[in-house]
Amino acid sequence: MNGRDLRTLDLQRYYRQLGAIFQDFARYSLTARENIGLGCVESLGDQERIRRAARMGGAAKLIEGLPNGYDTMLNKLFESGVDLSGGEWQKVALSRAFMRDASLLILDEPTAALDAYAESEVYQHFAELTQGRTTVFVTHRLSSVHMADKILVLKDGRLVEEGNHDSLMTLKAEYAGMFNLQAERYQAAVRGEG
């Protein structure tokens, strides 16, 4: 890591520098506060940090509308507990990832369960959310990658292209083909052809 043998690193310190959200994320039968706070267990009692992470992950408005706000149990098994939709759970999971002051953020299809409006809201704030962090963003939805500084295109487990959106579109190869295919599907749907 940065030229150092991994065996010489303090792994706990290293792990604290990583934050991740995956397409398949955990849904804990705990309060909304705890579901977010678990992203940084040492800060479970830091209400302002939890609220800031909820704002960053797009869950603040949702949580504030729950019967007991941040103290609402997120599971119908509990009296006055609430179950969330897949997209709502994804906002909570995204907020959990922002609890960490991670220098490396790994986002694997982080908006897969969000509707188009919620996804757009996350992407509008994406630069702010990832400021000062190295972010690895894995997605098959190419409409969301135009903001990336560097795009790596993998095919059959191999790196086949790399560049930004404009340079890869100019190549007219793998990335451009996939991007245009997805764009055509959207346009066909708008025209009522698909």
C-alpha positions in Angstrom: 0.0 0.0 0.0 1.7 3.2 -1.2 4.9 1.2 -1.5 4.7 -0.4 1.9 4.4 -4.1 2.6 0.8 -4.8 3.8 2.2 -6.9 6.7 3.8 -3.8 8.2 0.5 -1.9 8.4 -1.7 -1.4 11.4 -4.7 -3.2 9.8 -7.3 -1.7 12.2 -6.2 1.8 11.3 -6.1 0.8 7.6 -9.7 -0.6 7.7 -11.0 2.6 9.3 -9.9 4.4 6.1 -12.3 2.3 4.0 -16.0 2.8 3.5 -18.2 0.7 1.3 -21.8 0.2 0.2 -22.8 -2.7 -1.9 -25.8 -3.5 -4.0 -26.7 -6.1 -1.4 -26.5 -4.2 1.9 -27.4 -5.1 5.5 -30.8 -4.3 7.0 -30.5 -4.3 10.7 -33.5 -4.7 13.0 -32.4 -1.7 15.0 -33.4 2.0 15.2 -32.7 4.3 12.2 -30.0 6.0 14.3 -28.3 2.7 15.0 -28.6 1.5 11.4 -26.6 4.6 10.3 -24.3 4.8 13.3 -23.0 1.3 12.7 -21.0 2.7 9.9 -18.6 4.0 12.6 -19.4 2.2 15.8 -17.1 4.5 17.9 -19.5 7.4 17.0 -22.8 5.7 17.7 -23.5 8.4 20.3 -22.7 11.3 18.1 -26.1 12.5 17.0 -24.9 15.3 14.8 -22.6 13.0 12.9 -25.4 10.5 12.4 -27.7 13.4 11.1 -25.0 14.7 8.8 -24.4 11.1 7.4 -28.2 10.8 6.9 -28.2 14.1 4.9 -25.3 13.0 2.8 -26.9 9.6 2.1 -30.3 11.1 1.3 -32.1 9.5 4.3 -32.6 12.5 6.5 -36.1 13.6 5.2 -37.2 10.0 5.3 -36.1 9.4 8.9 -37.5 12.7 10.1 -40.9 11.6 8.8 -40.8 8.3 10.7 -43.1 8.0 13.8 -40.2 8.3 16.2 -37.7 9.9 13.9 -34.2 8.5 14.4 -35.4 6.3 17.3 -37.9 4.4 15.1 -37.2 0.7 15.0 -36.7 -0.5 11.4 -38.5 -3.8 11.5 -42.3 -4.6 11.7 -41.5 -7.2 14.3 -41.3 -4.4 16.9 -44.3 -2.5 18.2 -44.4 0.8 16.3 -41.6 -0.6 14.1 -41.6 0.4 10.5 -40.4 -1.5 7.4 -38.8 0.5 4.6 -38.9 0.0 0.8 -35.8 -1.2 -0.9 -34.9 2.3 -2.0 -35.4 3.7 1.5 -33.2 1.0 2.9 -30.6 1.8 0.3 -30.6 5.4 1.5 -30.0 4.3 5.1 -27.2 2.0 3.9 -25.6 4.8 1.9 -25.9 7.0 5.0 -24.1 4.3 7.0 -21.2 4.5 4.5 -20.9 8.2 5.0 -20.6 7.8 8.8 -17.0 6.9 8.2 -14.4 9.6 7.4 -13.0 7.1 4.9 -10.4 8.2 2.5 -11.4 5.4 0.2 -15.0 4.9 -0.6 -16.2 1.8 -2.6 -19.7 2.1 -4.1 -20.9 -1.0 -5.9 -24.2 -0.1 -7.6 -25.1 2.2 -4.7 -28.3 3.5 -6.2 -29.6 0.2 -7.7 -32.8 0.2 -5.5 -33.5 3.9 -5.8 -36.1 5.4 -8.1 -34.9 7.8 -10.8 -35.6 10.9 -8.7 -33.8 9.7 -5.7 -30.9 8.5 -7.8 -30.7 11.9 -9.5 -30.6 13.6 -6.1 -27.7 11.4 -5.0 -25.8 12.2 -8.2 -26.5 15.9 -7.9 -24.6 15.9 -4.6 -22.1 13.3 -5.6 -19.1 15.7 -6.0 -19.8 17.0 -2.5 -20.3 13.5 -1.0 -17.0 12.3 -2.4 -14.9 15.4 -2.0 -11.5 14.6 -0.6 -12.0 10.9 -1.0 -10.8 8.4 -3.6 -14.0 6.8 -4.8 -14.4 3.5 -6.7 -17.8 3.5 -8.3 -18.9 0.2 -9.8 -22.0 0.4 -12.1 -23.7 -0.9 -15.2 -25.8 2.3 -15.5 -23.6 4.3 -17.8 -25.7 7.4 -17.6 -24.2 7.9 -14.1 -20.5 7.6 -14.9 -20.0 10.8 -17.0 -18.9 12.6 -13.8 -16.0 10.2 -13.2 -12.5 11.5 -13.6 -11.4 8.1 -14.9 -13.5 5.3 -16.3 -12.1 1.7 -16.4 -14.0 -0.6 -18.7 -13.7 -4.3 -17.9 -14.6 -7.2 -20.2 -14.2 -10.8 -19.4 -12.2 -9.9 -16.3 -9.8 -7.7 -18.2 -9.2 -4.0 -18.5 -10.0 -3.1 -22.1 -10.4 0.7 -22.0 -9.6 3.6 -19.7 -10.3 7.3 -19.9 -13.0 9.9 -19.2 -16.4 9.9 -20.8 -15.5 12.1 -23.7 -12.3 10.3 -24.6 -14.0 6.9 -24.4 -16.9 8.1 -26.6 -14.4 9.4 -29.1 -12.8 5.9 -29.3 -16.1 4.5 -30.5 -15.2 1.1 -28.9 -16.6 -1.0 -26.0 -17.7 1.9 -23.7 -19.2 4.0 -26.5 -21.1 0.9 -27.7 -22.6 0.2 -24.3 -23.4 3.8 -23.6 -25.1 4.3 -27.0 -27.1 1.0 -26.5 -28.4 2.2 -23.2 -29.2 5.7 -24.5 -31.0 4.1 -27.5 -33.2 2.0 -25.1 -34.2 5.2 -23.2 -34.9 7.0 -26.4 -37.0 4.1 -27.9 -39.0 4.0 -24.7 -39.7 7.7 -25.0 -40.8 7.2 -28.5 -43.1 4.3 -27.4 -41.1 1.7 -29.3 -40.1 -0.5 -26.4 
